[in-house]
Structures are given as structure tokens and as C-alpha cells.
Amino acid sequence: MKTLHFKNIEAFKSMIGKELPTSDWITITQEIINDFANATLDKQWVHVDVERAAKESPFKSTIAHGFMSLSMLSKMLEDLIVIDSVKMGLNYGLNTVRFPHPVPVNSRLQMISSIKNIEDQKQGVKITFSCTVVIEGIEKPACVAEFLAMMFE
């Protein structure tokens, strides 16, 4: 993975309409799924009961929470972009989110993303990212989202 490095937000604005580097692969283990289930209190059996999922789930294994792949966008983006002048970044929201395909345990995820827009705000800028989280070996993505973040210098 190549991390893009910028001196300041003004220099980062050159990325509007451009694709970011592809993220590193992340393996989604049962431990990660269990940790997410504990953090969100969403302990539905299809996520945490390995034996039952093997017998009863159409996927024949546990699957990650859809919101887990969504929540990983921040980390994946953070690994791709460094802006020296930025003191703080915050999640601002989402315009669209879809989960086209479940993520089976032990799958590997990777993000493909681009900068759709960067808008000046009273303080900082609001960035709109187009993000697609792909699953290795599966045609449909795990998550497709338009993700909004604020950055402050």
C-alpha cells in the first residue's frame, strides 16, 4: 500500500475526483467478529456461534456484521492519507451505504476509494469519499458507501 503525503489541506484538494491507493488487505477473523459483537452488543448467532452457523447458515460459517465493514472505512482511509497540517479528523456521516455481500469469517477485505469532493467549512473541510470494500475472491463487494469526514488544521 502506498500512503499519500500532503503538506496541508490546500495541497490535498488536488485529489478531488481522483482515486486513492488501494488499501492493504485485512483478514476478518472470528476474534475480530466477536470483538465487534461485544462492542456493539449485536451477538446474533450468525456472527458468533461457529457451530450453529456451520449447520444452519446458508453461508456455512459465521459472517461479519455489515456495520463492521463500514466501521473499518475510517482506519483504511487513515492508513492511505497523511496531511501534515491536520490536527484532528472526525467522522461526519454517510450519504449512502449498501452491503451487497456478506463477509464470511477468515475473508480478506480491501478498500478501493476516491475523493468525490472537498468542501470548505467554517472550521476545516468536509471530505466526501467514495468507498468500496471488496472481498478477496468474491465478485460482489462487502460494502459500498459514500463516507463523509471533517478535517481540521
Buried (B, 14 or more C-beta within 10 A) or exposed (E): EEEEEBEEBEEBBEBBEEEBBBBEEBEBEBEBBBEBBEEEEEEEEBBBBBEEBEEEBEBEBBBBBBBBBBBBBBEBBEBBBEBEBBEEBEEBEEEEBEBBBBBBBEBBBBBBBBBBBBEEEEEBBBBBBBBBBBBEEBEEBBBBBBBBBBBBB
